[in-house]
């Protein structure tokens, strides 16, 4: 049987490689989102702890500490907002990469299906060729035996 060769195999291999690379990029984007989100939560928890500690102080100590906190608060809020914007940007990037990944996966599935269809057609064709050769061999053998029988019958007569 002839070996199966699909002309689009290289395209399928390149597409599979691209799919793997995109999967890694999506995972990296997911990790970056997770890291940024952790930074946001850490800053928010830090502010919450400071507020809780301020509530436990006596009024004389609290006023000076509260003044320092309120002066530093806008910088902290601005940092949290910048982190939130970075998180939003990273989520958009991750969404775009995920959409690209789904498109590549769809292409890859189509190529795999087409390859399998071509493989099956190749096998059917090869089986038909083999069957034709077998039929021809059987026909030749039958003709030979018929000719030998006819020749032997004429000799006896």
Secondary structure, DSSP 8 states (H G I E B T S, - for coil): ------TTHHHHHHHHHHHHHHHHHHHHHHHHHHHHHHHHHHHHHHHHHHHHHHHHS-HHHHHHHHHHHHHHHHHHHHHHHHHHHHHHHHHHHHHHHHHHHHHHHHHHHHHHHHHHHHHHHHHHHHHHHHHHHHHHHHHHHHHHHHHHHHHHHHHH-
